[in-house]
Amino acid sequence: MPALSESDARSRLSEVPGWDVGDKALVRKLTLPSFPDAVAFVVKLAFVAEAADHHPDILINYRRVTLTLWTHTEGGITEKDFALAKEINKLLG
């Protein structure tokens, strides 16, 4: 599954509201109501990511969560990243 060009990835951002293209990655920053809510969200996300066999980089800073998706083997954003971003958006409602 080849990496998408930055322009191709940007053109598909409408498929994954809330996400942006960072340095060869899809990035989403969230602010949840509390630290326990942030951790609970990440736990739910862990099961979705494991089922997809695709694991985001996750940074929790109090109630802020930053998610970074990129396909390491391809060195950039692939269809796999967009698929997981869509699943993460479903978790958020």
N, C-alpha and C positions, 0 to 999 in steps of 0.2 A: 504494500500500500504506500505509494509515493507521497512525499510531503507536498503540500499545496504551496503555491507562491503566495507571498504576502498579499498581493492584490486579489488573488482568488479567495483567500481566507477572508479578507475584508468584505468582499462582495457577498459572502454568505452569512455575515453577522446578523442579518435580519432573521435568520433561522434560530438564533440563540440569543434572545433579548437579555440584556444585562452583561453580556460578555464583550470583551474587546480583544484586539490582537496586540500582544506585547512582543517581546523579543523572541520570535519563532515559537510563540505559544498563545493559546487562548487564556485570558485572565478574567476572573470575576472577583470583585471585592464586595463582601456582604457585611452589614452591620445587623446583628441580631439583638433581641431585647436584653439579654443577659449572658454572662459567661456560661452558666449551665445550658442555656439555649444553644449557644455556639457549639459546645461540646456534643450535645445531643444531636444536632444537625450533622456534625462530622461523623458520629457513630452510624447514623442512617446512611450517610454517603459511603461509608466504608463497605457496607454490604452491597450497595449498588456497584461500586467500583470493582469489588472482588468478583461479583457475578459477571461483569464485563471483561474481567482480566485486563483491566486498564486502570492505572492508579494515578490520581492527581498528586501534585505537590500541594501540601496544605500548610498554611500558616495560621495559627490562632493567636490573636493578640487581644486578650480580654474578650470583648464581645464582637470583635471584628475578625472575619475569616477571609483569607485570600486563597483562591484556588487557581492553580496553574496547570494547564493541560498541554502536553506535547508528547509526541510519539518519539521516545528516545532512540529507537532503532532507525528512524528515518531522519532524525535531527530537525524536526519541525512539526507543523500542524498537519494532521491527516484527517480523513473521514472518521476514524476512530475517536478523535478528539471531539468532533462535532456531535457524534452519536452520544458520547458520555455527557457533554454539555447539555444536550436535550434532556437526558435522564435526570441530571442534577436540577435543571429548571423545573421538572415535574415534582421533585421533592419539595421545592420551594413554593409550589402551588401556583 
